[in-house]
Amino acid sequence: MTRRDSLVVALLAATWILFVTAVYAPDVGRGFVKDDFGWIEAGHRAAIAPAAAFLDSRVGFYRPLVDLSFAADWAGFGMRPRGYGFTNLALYIACVAAIWWLARTLALAPPAAALAALIWAVNPHGINMALVWISGRTSLCLTLCAVLAAIALLKGRHGLASLAVLAALASKEEAIALPLILIAWHALLVTDRGRPARSAIAVLVPLAVYLALRTHAHAFTPGSAPPYYQLAYALAVVLRNAIEYVDRGATIGAIAVLLAAAGLRAIPRIGARGRLMLAGAMWFVGGYLITAFLPIRSSLYAVFPSVGAAIACAAVIEEMTTSTVAVRTRSMTMATVLAIALLAAIPIYRARNGRYVEPARLSERALRTIAPEAAAAAPGAAIILRDAADPLSSFVGAFGTFATNAVRLESGREVNVWIDPPPGGWELAGLHPLPPHAAAVAFAVDRGRIVQVRY
């Protein structure tokens, strides 16, 4: 690296460290929310029998690598959520490092590689959910394994590529498109055209193994999944998804390009990086190949595809910096503009975390109050949670359909927990209302406090 390149990379890295320290470090692992309790129980089972995570029958998603990550956390932290949150933070940092490595493997210069990693890392859509909500690690596991698979394939390490593809598939269902993305990348970016069949086999064999294991486990299929996870081909649904997901996955990259153009006083252009920009677009579109057809939308679905947008936008910015010597001398100005804009936006990012942090805090307060009563109750006792109409401070927001799982994990006792009014989808989750005259202890939410009330 030149001295100027080193300064740009150092400035971008320091900006990212300050950003993460201010925005995410205080809020990771504040408490368990909703699906977290199901994952913790799955991790507990996987800690006892790791092979069962891959082979046992299940009702729901097939994500054995995530099961094993929760098994490791259960062994290390039990029911202490902070440790689980730091695992998410470690996965996020590993993703940032892997994207830097991928960008360098693609021959982007160090400043552009740092930009690619930064653009992905500060996306306001999905990253906060993946970090602050413990269950969001599914997208982090998928992204890390997918990026490592791309690096291995580009370097001709077919065995490692196969293992990474299989790990991505074992993390989340969107990885179904990863083999197609990697085959397209090989055709577009690998200058040595030798053994293309070997590369295709390296990414397709893991897919076959995954489909066989998934079938054996009787996990969700497009036909057996709940209605909100079944593919919908209505034009209105697909168009709305396309518009929203382009925004969630690519807007931050477009903003970075505009700020860089202002700092460099240059016009974005394709130039010699056209193939790399196209490869990034392929990754972006392929990453949404499944989720674009789902009636339910989630910002988590942007985490994996946005890698492609980050790579493409970094390639555009690098192409601008190489246009003239005069433009190259302004690269530090460009980096300073990006850094100032990002640090100025920290309060906005912090505020966006609230939708995930407040339910986690309520969950912690609720379990501390309810668990002693549950531990002292007779086996099979009932607990009623009278809910408040507050999306951030409510039992439904904290537990969803996992209230019984949560109290069982915290207290170690078999109790029946019912939220009144019940969460949406309670019938599909197999929940049953308590009998009219069941002996029960009742709790309510009073302005964020958990209080025992008369049943």
C-alpha positions as CSV (number, residue, x, y, z in Angstrom):
1,M,0.0,0.0,0.0
2,T,1.0,3.6,-0.6
3,R,1.1,5.9,2.4
4,R,-2.1,7.5,1.2
5,D,-3.8,4.1,0.9
6,S,-2.6,3.2,4.4
7,L,-4.1,6.4,5.8
8,V,-7.4,5.8,4.1
9,V,-7.7,2.3,5.4
10,A,-6.7,3.4,8.9
11,L,-9.3,6.2,8.9
12,L,-12.1,3.8,7.7
13,A,-11.1,1.1,10.2
14,A,-11.0,3.6,13.1
15,T,-14.4,5.0,12.0
16,W,-15.9,1.5,12.0
17,I,-14.5,0.6,15.4
18,L,-15.9,3.8,16.9
19,F,-19.3,3.1,15.2
20,V,-19.5,-0.5,16.5
21,T,-18.4,0.6,20.0
22,A,-21.1,3.3,20.1
23,V,-23.9,1.6,18.3
24,Y,-23.8,-2.2,18.9
25,A,-21.5,-3.1,21.8
26,P,-23.8,-1.6,24.4
27,D,-26.9,-3.4,23.1
28,V,-25.9,-6.9,22.2
29,G,-27.2,-9.6,24.6
30,R,-29.6,-7.5,26.5
31,G,-32.0,-10.4,26.9
32,F,-33.6,-13.3,25.1
33,V,-36.6,-12.6,22.8
34,K,-39.1,-14.9,21.1
35,D,-37.4,-17.4,18.9
36,D,-34.3,-17.2,21.1
37,F,-35.8,-19.6,23.6
38,G,-36.5,-22.2,20.9
39,W,-32.9,-21.9,19.7
40,I,-31.6,-22.3,23.3
41,E,-33.6,-25.5,23.7
42,A,-32.3,-26.8,20.4
43,G,-28.8,-25.9,21.5
44,H,-29.2,-27.7,24.8
45,R,-30.2,-30.9,22.8
46,A,-27.3,-30.4,20.4
47,A,-24.9,-30.1,23.3
48,I,-26.0,-33.5,24.5
49,A,-25.9,-35.2,21.0
50,P,-24.2,-33.0,18.4
51,A,-24.9,-35.4,15.5
52,A,-28.7,-35.2,16.3
53,A,-28.6,-31.6,15.0
54,F,-28.0,-33.0,11.5
55,L,-29.9,-36.2,11.7
56,D,-32.9,-36.0,14.0
57,S,-36.4,-35.3,12.7
58,R,-37.7,-31.9,13.4
59,V,-40.7,-29.6,12.8
60,G,-39.5,-26.3,11.4
61,F,-36.3,-25.1,9.8
62,Y,-33.2,-27.2,9.2
63,R,-30.3,-25.1,10.5
64,P,-28.0,-27.5,12.3
65,L,-25.0,-25.2,12.3
66,V,-27.0,-22.6,14.2
67,D,-28.1,-25.3,16.6
68,L,-24.4,-26.1,17.3
69,S,-23.6,-22.4,17.8
70,F,-26.3,-22.3,20.5
71,A,-25.0,-25.5,22.0
72,A,-21.6,-23.8,22.4
73,D,-23.2,-20.8,24.0
74,W,-25.4,-23.0,26.3
75,A,-22.2,-24.8,27.5
76,G,-20.5,-21.5,28.1
77,F,-23.2,-19.1,29.3
78,G,-26.3,-21.1,30.3
79,M,-29.2,-18.6,30.5
80,R,-26.9,-15.5,30.6
81,P,-27.8,-13.6,27.4
82,R,-24.8,-11.3,27.3
83,G,-22.5,-14.1,26.2
84,Y,-24.9,-15.0,23.4
85,G,-24.9,-11.4,22.3
86,F,-21.1,-11.3,22.2
87,T,-21.1,-14.5,20.0
88,N,-23.3,-12.5,17.5
89,L,-20.8,-9.6,17.7
90,A,-17.9,-12.0,17.0
91,L,-19.7,-13.5,14.0
92,Y,-20.3,-9.9,12.7
93,I,-16.6,-9.0,13.1
94,A,-15.7,-12.3,11.3
95,C,-18.0,-11.3,8.4
96,V,-16.4,-7.9,8.1
97,A,-12.9,-9.5,8.0
98,A,-14.1,-12.1,5.4
99,I,-15.6,-9.4,3.2
100,W,-12.3,-7.5,3.3
101,W,-10.5,-10.8,2.4
102,L,-13.0,-11.4,-0.5
103,A,-12.5,-7.9,-1.8
104,R,-8.7,-8.3,-1.8
105,T,-9.1,-11.7,-3.5
106,L,-11.1,-9.9,-6.2
107,A,-8.1,-7.6,-6.6
108,L,-9.7,-4.5,-5.2
109,A,-7.1,-2.2,-3.7
110,P,-6.9,-2.0,0.1
111,P,-9.0,1.3,0.4
112,A,-11.7,-0.2,-1.8
113,A,-11.7,-3.5,0.1
114,A,-12.0,-1.5,3.4
115,L,-14.9,0.4,1.8
116,A,-16.7,-2.8,0.8
117,A,-16.4,-4.2,4.3
118,L,-17.6,-0.9,5.8
119,I,-20.6,-0.5,3.4
120,W,-21.8,-4.0,4.4
121,A,-21.1,-3.4,8.1
122,V,-23.0,-0.2,8.5
123,N,-26.1,-1.1,6.5
124,P,-29.0,0.2,8.7
125,H,-31.2,-2.6,7.4
126,G,-30.7,-6.1,8.8
127,I,-27.3,-5.7,10.5
128,N,-28.8,-4.3,13.7
129,M,-31.4,-7.0,13.7
130,A,-28.8,-9.7,13.2
131,L,-26.6,-8.4,16.0
132,V,-29.1,-7.2,18.7
133,W,-31.6,-10.0,18.3
134,I,-29.8,-13.2,19.3
135,S,-31.7,-15.3,16.8
136,G,-30.5,-13.0,14.0
137,R,-27.2,-14.9,14.0
138,T,-28.7,-17.2,11.4
139,S,-28.0,-14.5,8.8
140,L,-24.5,-13.9,10.1
141,C,-23.6,-17.6,9.9
142,L,-25.0,-17.8,6.4
143,T,-23.1,-14.6,5.3
144,L,-19.8,-15.7,6.8
145,C,-19.9,-19.2,5.3
146,A,-21.0,-17.9,1.9
147,V,-18.2,-15.3,1.7
148,L,-15.6,-17.9,2.8
149,A,-17.0,-20.3,0.1
150,A,-16.5,-17.6,-2.6
151,I,-12.9,-17.0,-1.4
152,A,-12.1,-20.7,-1.5
153,L,-13.6,-21.2,-4.9
154,L,-11.8,-18.2,-6.4
155,K,-8.5,-19.5,-5.0
156,G,-9.1,-23.0,-6.4
157,R,-9.5,-24.6,-3.0
158,H,-12.4,-26.8,-4.0
159,G,-12.5,-29.0,-0.9
160,L,-12.7,-25.9,1.4
161,A,-15.3,-24.4,-0.9
162,S,-17.5,-27.5,-0.6
163,L,-17.3,-27.4,3.2
164,A,-18.1,-23.7,3.3
165,V,-21.1,-24.1,1.0
166,L,-22.4,-27.0,3.1
167,A,-22.0,-24.8,6.2
168,A,-23.9,-22.0,4.6
169,L,-26.7,-24.3,3.6
170,A,-26.8,-25.6,7.2
171,S,-27.2,-22.0,8.4
172,K,-30.2,-20.7,6.5
173,E,-32.4,-21.6,3.6
174,E,-31.4,-18.6,1.4
175,A,-28.1,-20.4,0.7
176,I,-29.9,-22.6,-1.8
177,A,-29.0,-20.0,-4.4
178,L,-25.3,-19.9,-3.3
179,P,-24.1,-22.7,-5.7
180,L,-25.6,-20.9,-8.7
181,I,-24.0,-17.6,-7.6
182,L,-20.6,-19.2,-7.3
183,I,-20.9,-21.0,-10.6
184,A,-21.7,-17.7,-12.2
185,W,-18.8,-16.0,-10.4
186,H,-16.4,-18.6,-11.6
187,A,-17.5,-18.2,-15.2
188,L,-17.2,-14.4,-14.9
189,L,-14.2,-13.8,-12.8
190,V,-11.8,-16.7,-13.0
191,T,-9.4,-16.0,-15.8
192,D,-8.0,-19.6,-15.8
193,R,-10.9,-21.4,-17.4
194,G,-9.5,-24.9,-16.6
195,R,-11.6,-27.4,-14.8
196,P,-14.9,-25.5,-14.7
197,A,-16.7,-28.8,-14.1
198,R,-14.6,-29.4,-11.0
199,S,-15.7,-26.1,-9.6
200,A,-19.4,-26.8,-10.4
201,I,-19.1,-30.2,-8.7
202,A,-17.5,-28.6,-5.6
203,V,-20.5,-26.4,-5.0
204,L,-23.3,-28.7,-6.2
205,V,-22.3,-31.9,-4.2
206,P,-22.9,-30.0,-0.9
207,L,-26.3,-29.0,-2.2
208,A,-27.2,-32.6,-2.9
209,V,-26.0,-33.7,0.6
210,Y,-27.9,-30.9,2.2
211,L,-31.2,-31.8,0.4
212,A,-30.8,-35.4,1.4
213,L,-30.2,-34.5,5.1
214,R,-33.0,-32.0,5.1
215,T,-35.4,-34.6,3.6
216,H,-34.3,-37.1,6.2
217,A,-35.0,-34.6,9.0
218,H,-38.6,-33.8,7.7
219,A,-37.9,-30.1,8.0
220,F,-40.1,-27.5,6.4
221,T,-40.7,-27.7,2.6
222,P,-42.4,-25.1,0.4
223,G,-45.5,-27.2,0.8
224,S,-45.4,-27.9,4.5
225,A,-44.2,-24.5,5.8
226,P,-46.7,-22.1,7.5
227,P,-48.6,-19.9,5.0
228,Y,-46.3,-16.9,5.6
229,Y,-43.2,-19.0,4.6
230,Q,-44.8,-20.5,1.5
231,L,-43.7,-19.1,-1.8
232,A,-46.1,-16.6,-3.3
233,Y,-45.9,-15.8,-7.1
234,A,-48.5,-12.9,-7.1
235,L,-47.0,-10.0,-9.1
236,A,-47.9,-7.5,-6.5
237,V,-46.1,-9.4,-3.8
238,V,-42.9,-9.9,-5.9
239,L,-42.8,-6.3,-7.0
240,R,-43.3,-4.9,-3.5
241,N,-40.6,-7.3,-2.2
242,A,-38.2,-6.3,-5.0
243,I,-38.6,-2.5,-4.3
244,E,-38.2,-3.0,-0.5
245,Y,-35.2,-5.3,-0.8
246,V,-33.3,-3.2,-3.3
247,D,-33.7,-0.4,-0.7
248,R,-32.7,-2.5,2.3
249,G,-29.8,-4.1,0.6
250,A,-28.3,-1.4,-1.7
251,T,-29.3,2.1,-0.6
252,I,-26.4,2.4,1.9
253,G,-24.0,1.5,-1.0
254,A,-25.6,4.1,-3.3
255,I,-25.2,6.7,-0.6
256,A,-21.6,5.8,-0.2
257,V,-21.0,6.2,-3.9
258,L,-22.7,9.6,-3.9
259,L,-20.6,10.8,-0.9
260,A,-17.4,9.4,-2.5
261,A,-18.3,11.2,-5.8
262,A,-18.7,14.4,-3.8
263,G,-15.4,13.9,-1.9
264,L,-13.5,12.9,-5.1
265,R,-15.3,15.4,-7.3
266,A,-15.6,12.6,-9.9
267,I,-18.4,11.0,-11.8
268,P,-19.2,7.3,-11.2
269,R,-18.4,5.1,-14.2
270,I,-18.0,1.4,-15.1
271,G,-14.6,1.3,-16.7
272,A,-12.4,-1.7,-16.2
273,R,-14.3,-3.0,-13.2
274,G,-17.4,-3.9,-15.2
275,R,-17.1,-7.6,-14.6
276,L,-16.7,-7.2,-10.9
277,M,-19.7,-4.9,-10.7
278,L,-21.8,-7.4,-12.6
279,A,-20.6,-10.2,-10.2
280,G,-21.7,-8.1,-7.3
281,A,-25.1,-7.6,-8.9
282,M,-25.4,-11.4,-9.5
283,W,-24.7,-12.0,-5.8
284,F,-27.3,-9.3,-4.8
285,V,-30.1,-10.7,-7.0
286,G,-29.2,-14.4,-6.2
287,G,-29.3,-13.7,-2.5
288,Y,-33.0,-12.7,-2.8
289,L,-33.9,-15.6,-5.1
290,I,-36.1,-17.2,-2.4
291,T,-37.1,-14.4,-0.1
292,A,-38.4,-12.2,-3.0
293,F,-41.3,-14.7,-3.3
294,L,-42.2,-14.9,0.4
295,P,-45.3,-13.0,1.6
296,I,-43.5,-12.2,4.9
297,R,-40.7,-9.6,4.8
298,S,-37.7,-9.2,7.1
299,S,-34.6,-7.0,7.1
300,L,-32.6,-10.1,8.0
301,Y,-33.1,-11.2,4.4
302,A,-30.9,-8.2,3.3
303,V,-27.8,-9.3,5.2
304,F,-26.5,-12.0,2.8
305,P,-27.4,-10.2,-0.5
306,S,-26.0,-6.9,0.6
307,V,-22.5,-8.4,0.3
308,G,-22.9,-8.2,-3.5
309,A,-24.0,-4.6,-3.3
310,A,-21.1,-3.7,-1.1
311,I,-18.6,-5.3,-3.5
312,A,-20.2,-3.6,-6.6
313,C,-20.3,-0.1,-4.9
314,A,-16.7,-0.4,-3.8
315,A,-15.7,-1.3,-7.3
316,V,-17.5,1.8,-8.6
317,I,-15.7,4.0,-6.1
318,E,-12.3,2.5,-6.9
319,E,-12.9,3.1,-10.6
320,M,-13.5,6.8,-9.8
321,T,-10.3,7.0,-7.9
322,T,-8.2,5.7,-10.8
323,S,-9.6,8.1,-13.4
324,T,-6.9,10.8,-12.9
325,V,-4.0,11.6,-10.7
326,A,-5.8,14.7,-9.4
327,V,-8.7,12.5,-8.3
328,R,-6.4,10.0,-6.5
329,T,-5.0,12.8,-4.4
330,R,-8.5,13.5,-3.1
331,S,-9.0,9.9,-1.7
332,M,-8.3,11.1,1.9
333,T,-11.0,13.8,1.5
334,M,-13.4,11.1,0.3
335,A,-12.7,8.9,3.3
336,T,-13.1,11.9,5.6
337,V,-16.5,12.7,4.1
338,L,-17.7,9.1,4.6
339,A,-16.3,9.0,8.1
340,I,-18.0,12.3,9.2
341,A,-21.3,11.2,7.7
342,L,-21.3,7.9,9.4
343,L,-20.3,9.2,12.8
344,A,-22.9,11.9,12.6
345,A,-25.6,9.2,12.0
346,I,-24.7,7.3,15.2
347,P,-27.8,8.7,17.1
348,I,-30.1,7.5,14.3
349,Y,-28.6,4.0,14.4
350,R,-28.8,3.9,18.2
351,A,-32.5,4.8,18.1
352,R,-33.2,2.1,15.5
353,N,-31.9,-0.5,18.0
354,G,-34.8,0.3,20.4
355,R,-37.2,-2.0,18.7
356,Y,-35.0,-5.0,19.6
357,V,-33.5,-3.8,22.9
358,E,-36.7,-2.9,24.7
359,P,-38.4,-6.3,24.3
360,A,-35.1,-8.0,25.4
361,R,-35.0,-5.8,28.6
362,L,-38.6,-6.6,29.4
363,S,-37.9,-10.3,28.8
364,E,-35.1,-10.2,31.4
365,R,-37.3,-8.3,34.0
366,A,-40.2,-10.7,33.4
367,L,-38.2,-13.8,33.9
368,R,-36.5,-12.5,37.0
369,T,-40.0,-11.9,38.5
370,I,-41.8,-15.0,37.2
371,A,-39.1,-17.7,37.6
372,P,-39.2,-17.8,41.4
373,E,-43.0,-18.3,41.4
374,A,-42.6,-21.0,38.7
375,A,-39.8,-22.8,40.6
376,A,-42.0,-22.9,43.7
377,A,-45.1,-24.1,41.8
378,A,-46.3,-27.7,41.5
379,P,-45.4,-29.5,38.2
380,G,-47.8,-28.5,35.5
381,A,-48.9,-25.3,37.2
382,A,-50.3,-22.5,35.1
383,I,-49.1,-18.9,34.8
384,I,-51.1,-16.2,33.0
385,L,-49.4,-13.1,31.6
386,R,-51.9,-10.3,31.1
387,D,-50.5,-8.3,28.3
388,A,-50.3,-4.5,27.6
389,A,-51.1,-2.9,24.3
390,D,-47.5,-1.7,23.8
391,P,-45.4,-3.2,21.0
392,L,-42.1,-2.6,22.8
393,S,-43.1,-3.4,26.4
394,S,-45.4,-6.3,26.1
395,F,-45.3,-10.1,26.9
396,V,-46.0,-10.8,23.2
397,G,-43.1,-8.6,22.2
398,A,-40.8,-10.4,24.6
399,F,-41.9,-14.0,24.3
400,G,-44.1,-14.4,21.2
401,T,-45.3,-18.0,21.2
402,F,-42.3,-19.1,23.4
403,A,-43.5,-18.0,26.8
404,T,-43.7,-21.6,28.2
405,N,-40.2,-22.4,26.8
406,A,-38.8,-19.2,28.4
407,V,-40.2,-19.9,31.9
408,R,-39.2,-23.5,31.7
409,L,-35.6,-22.7,30.8
410,E,-35.3,-20.0,33.4
411,S,-37.0,-21.9,36.3
412,G,-36.2,-25.5,35.4
413,R,-39.8,-26.4,36.0
414,E,-42.6,-27.7,33.7
415,V,-45.3,-25.0,33.8
416,N,-47.9,-23.9,31.4
417,V,-47.8,-20.2,30.4
418,W,-50.5,-18.4,28.6
419,I,-50.4,-14.8,27.3
420,D,-53.7,-13.0,27.4
421,P,-54.5,-11.9,24.7
422,P,-52.5,-14.5,22.9
423,P,-49.9,-13.8,20.2
424,G,-50.7,-14.1,16.5
425,G,-50.2,-17.5,15.1
426,W,-50.7,-19.2,18.5
427,E,-52.7,-22.0,16.9
428,L,-50.0,-22.8,14.3
429,A,-47.5,-22.9,17.2
430,G,-49.5,-25.7,18.9
431,L,-50.5,-23.6,21.9
432,H,-53.7,-24.3,23.9
433,P,-55.6,-21.9,26.2
434,L,-55.7,-22.8,29.9
435,P,-58.8,-24.6,31.2
436,P,-61.3,-22.1,32.6
437,H,-60.8,-23.1,36.3
438,A,-57.1,-23.9,36.2
439,A,-55.1,-22.8,39.3
440,A,-52.8,-20.1,38.1
441,V,-50.6,-17.2,39.1
442,A,-51.0,-14.0,37.1
443,F,-48.7,-11.2,36.1
444,A,-49.2,-8.0,34.2
445,V,-47.1,-5.3,32.6
446,D,-47.5,-1.9,34.2
447,R,-45.5,0.8,32.3
448,G,-42.6,-1.6,31.7
449,R,-42.7,-3.1,35.2
450,I,-43.8,-6.7,35.9
451,V,-46.2,-7.0,38.7
452,Q,-48.2,-9.9,40.2
453,V,-51.9,-9.5,40.0
454,R,-55.0,-11.3,41.2
455,Y,-56.0,-14.1,38.9
